[in-house]
């Protein structure tokens, strides 16, 4: 029997840890519009994002140290790689995990239509993680401003094309002014919209009683936390990430 194994493209392409896996939704705006998801943000989207973050920590496939999520993007930092670091396996399994979990979680609230993610790998040393998160959080903030401005104009009667053209080339100050004139203060928007969500493990001391020794005992346990992300450029945000990077199961 003839084998075609040798024709598998990039089958042996491997990457060495540590890496950041970044996943992005494919054509999310179009699909979510058909689903009737509330714009610019929907609580069901937030809950689906939380479910994906949780799945990366608990699926048994990946062992991330932190996962940062906003909009339809997930950033998964790994120092230990499954599949012997094979790029095609890492990308395809991560994308399929995110797609299946997000779709399943979202459809507790919405009618069914598949949602897809793509994935890419970024080699990243531990000392670069905070700077990387600062970069992505800046994109989260830009996305927040643009989303509010765009859907505000659409709500006023502009078409999608007209709203996009009106906002083209506008900077943060101009977007703020546009929204402020309409009574919208982004500083009061929920933090998860402005800064994203962070998933990480935190060590905590757990007390108990050992009846065989007749004494109180204490042990450290790593607990998964998924919460609104801190400002990574601030000292407390940097310290939180650095602590999370030290935690193992």
N, C-alpha and C positions, 0 to 999 in steps of 0.2 A: 504494500500500500504506500502510495506517494505521500510524503509529509510536506506540509507548507509552513512548518514552524519557523524556518529560516526567513520567511517573508514578513514576519511580524515586525512592523516598523517601531523602532525605539524600544523593543521588548526588553533589552538589557541595559537601557539607560538608567543609571542610578544616581542618587544624590546622597551626600553625607550630612548627617545632622550637625548642628541644629538648623531648623528651617521654620519659616512661616508659611502656612497654607492659607492662601486667600481665595475665598469663594464669592462669586457675584451672581445675582439673579439674572436670568436670561429673559429679555423682553418682558420684565415684570410690569412695567407701566401699562402695556397693552393688555396683558392678561388680567391684572388687577382692576383695570377699568371695566372689563367685561364682567368681572365678579361683583362689581358694585362696592368695592372697598372704599371706606371713607377716606377722603383726601383733605389735607396732605398726610395725615397719619391716622392709623386705625389701631385700636387696642388689640384687635385680633392678630394683627401683624406682630405686635410686640410679644404676645403670648406664644406665637409660632416661633419667633426668634429665640425666646427663652427655651423652648422645647429643643431646638437645634443645639444650642449651647450645652444643655443637659446631656443630649445624646452623644456629643463628642467625648464627654467625660465618662459616660457609663456604658457605651456600646461594647466595650471590650476589644475594640479594634485600635483606637488611638489612645494615647496617654498625654493629653496636652497639659501644659502648665498654666496657660491663660488662653481664653477665647474672648476676643473683642468683637462686638457686633453693632451695626447700625444700618438702618434702612434695609437693603437686601444684600448686605455684605457681612461676611464672617472672616475673622483673622484668627488662625489657630496656630499657636506656637508649640513646636515639638522638639524635644531633645533626644527622644528615642523613637525610631521609625519602624513601623511594621513593614512587611513585604520586602525585607532586605533593602529598603530604600529605593525600590523600583518606581520611577517617576510615573509611568502610566497607571500603575496600581494605586499609588497614593492619590493622584488626581481623580481617577475614576471612582474610587471607593468613597473618597471624601465628598465628591459632588453628588453621588447617588444617595449617600447618607443624609446630606442636607436636604436634597430634593424630596426624598420620601418622608422625612420627619416633618419638614415645613408644610408639605401638602396635607399630610394627615392631620396635623395640628390646626391648620387654617380651616379645614373643612368641617371642623366641629361647629363653625360659625357660618360658613359660606358654601354655596353650591360647588359641585365638583368640576374642576378643570386642572390639568397637571401644571405644576410649576417646576422649572428647571434651574440648575446652577451650573456654572463652569468653575474650574479650579486652576490655580497656578501655584508654583513653588518659588519662594524667595529665600535663598541661603541667608541666614541671619544669626550673628553671634549674640550671646546673652546680653552683652553690654550694649547692644544696639536696639534691644526690644523696646525700651521706653521711648527712644527717639522715633522708632517706627510707629508706635502707638500715637505719639504726638502728631505725626504726619497724617495718619488716618483720621484722628479726631478732628483735625483741621478740615478734612474733607467732609466729615460728619456735620460740622457747623455750616460749611458752605452749602451742603445739601439741604440742611434745615432752612436756611435763609431763602434759597432758591425755590424750595417746595412751597413754602408759605406765600412767597411773592407770586409764583406762577398760578397757584390755585386761587389766590385772592383775585387776580386779574380775570381768570376764567369765570369765577363766580360773579364778576361784574358784567359778564357778557362777551368777553373776548373769546375767540377761538383759540385752540391750543397753539396754532401757528402764530397768531397775532400776539399772544402772550409771550411766546418764546422770542419773537422778534423784538418786542418791547423791552425785554430784560437783557437782550444780548449786549455784552460789554459792560454791564453795570457792576460796580464793585460793592463791597460790603456796606459802605456808608450810604450809598444810593439805595440799596435794598432796604436798609434800616429805615431810611427816610420815607420810602414808598409805603412801607408797612405802618410806620408810626402815624403818617397822615391819615391812615384808615383805622386808627385806634388799636393797632396790633403791636404789642410790646413783646418781642421774642425773649426778653429776659424772664418773662413769666411763663414761657412754654415749659412743659415738663422736662426735667433734666435728661431723661432717656432720649428725647427727641434732639436735644442740643448737644449731648455728649456721648450718647450711645450706651450700650450695656457691657458689663464686664463679668466674665465667669472665671472663677479661680478657687483653689482650695486654701483654707485657712486652718492652721493648727489650733486646737483648743484642748484644754485639760478636762478630762471626764472623770468624775469621782464615783466611787462605788465601795462596796463592802465585801471583803474576803472572809467568808465564814470559817474556812479551814484555819486561817491565821487569827481570826477574831479581830481584824483591824481594818481601818479605812485604807483604800488604795486609790491611786490616781494614775491615769494613763493619758497620753496624747493621742488625739485622733484628728485626721484631716477631714474637714467638713466642706462640702461644695457650696459656694455662694454665687448667686447670680443676681446682680444688682445694677443700679444706675452707675455708670462709670464716673470716677473722679476726674478732675482736670489733670491730665497726665503731665502737663508742663509745670504744675505746682508741686512743691516739695512733698506734700502729703500723698499726692497721686503717684509720684515716683517711688516713694517708700513703700506704698501698698503693692505696686507691681514687683518691686525687688523682693519683698517678703514672699509673695506668691510664687516667685521663681525658685524659691528654696524648698517648697513643700513637695513631698512625694507621698504617694498612698501609704 
